[in-house]
Amino acid sequence: MEITAKKAPFTKSVLADGDAYTSVSVTIRNNSGKKVSVNPLYFTVTDTNGTKHTDELGVDDKQIDTVDLSPGENISGTVTGKGTFTPKYVT
């Protein structure tokens, strides 16, 4: 499985409480030989201070979907943490 990520603008949904969120655009590519499950609950964003931020479900309109990827498939979407921070990496 290949994961790429970069900082993205926060696209506020109706579920967001304010604008103090940081979003990261994530693309998952299944380069394995079997099906891979993707779920926003599986992601954390670590900031430049080493603090881990769990995904705040439903606050960004472009949130990554919950799907099963067959070999060769990919999906993109955002993972969003509460607060304003500088993301370093996504796991």
C-alpha positions in Angstrom: 0.0 0.0 0.0 1.3 3.5 -0.9 0.2 6.6 1.0 0.9 10.2 -0.1 -0.1 13.2 1.9 0.2 17.0 1.7 -1.4 19.9 3.6 -4.8 20.9 2.2 -7.3 23.7 2.8 -9.9 23.0 5.3 -13.4 22.7 3.7 -15.8 23.2 6.5 -18.9 20.9 6.7 -22.1 21.5 8.6 -20.7 19.3 11.4 -17.6 21.5 12.0 -17.6 23.6 15.2 -15.7 26.7 14.1 -12.7 26.8 11.7 -9.9 25.7 14.0 -9.0 22.5 12.0 -6.1 21.4 9.9 -6.6 19.1 6.9 -4.2 16.9 5.0 -5.0 15.5 1.5 -4.3 11.8 1.5 -4.1 9.4 -1.5 -4.1 5.7 -0.8 -3.0 3.3 -3.6 -3.4 -0.4 -3.2 -0.3 -1.9 -4.8 -0.7 -5.2 -3.1 -2.3 -8.4 -4.4 -5.3 -8.4 -2.0 -8.1 -6.1 -0.9 -7.3 -3.3 1.5 -9.8 -1.5 3.8 -9.6 2.3 4.1 -11.4 4.1 6.9 -10.8 7.7 8.2 -10.6 6.2 11.7 -7.4 4.4 10.7 -5.4 7.7 10.3 -3.5 10.1 12.6 -1.7 13.2 11.7 1.5 14.0 13.5 2.5 17.6 13.7 6.0 19.2 13.7 6.0 19.2 17.5 5.4 15.4 17.6 1.8 15.6 18.7 -0.6 13.1 17.2 -4.0 14.3 16.0 -6.8 11.8 15.4 -9.3 12.4 12.5 -12.2 14.6 13.4 -15.0 12.7 11.6 -17.3 14.6 9.3 -15.9 18.1 9.8 -14.3 18.4 6.3 -16.5 18.1 3.2 -13.7 16.3 1.4 -13.1 13.6 4.1 -11.6 10.3 2.8 -14.4 7.7 2.4 -14.6 4.3 4.0 -14.0 1.8 1.2 -12.4 -1.5 0.3 -9.7 -1.0 -2.4 -9.1 -3.9 -4.8 -5.5 -4.3 -6.1 -4.6 -1.4 -8.4 -7.3 0.9 -7.1 -6.7 4.2 -5.3 -8.7 6.8 -3.4 -8.1 10.4 -2.2 -9.7 12.6 0.5 -8.8 14.5 3.6 -7.8 13.6 7.1 -8.6 16.5 9.5 -7.3 17.2 13.0 -8.7 19.6 15.5 -6.7 22.8 16.0 -4.3 24.8 13.9 -0.9 23.0 13.5 1.7 22.2 10.9 1.4 18.6 9.8 4.6 16.6 9.4 3.3 13.2 8.4 0.2 10.9 8.3 0.0 7.3 9.5 
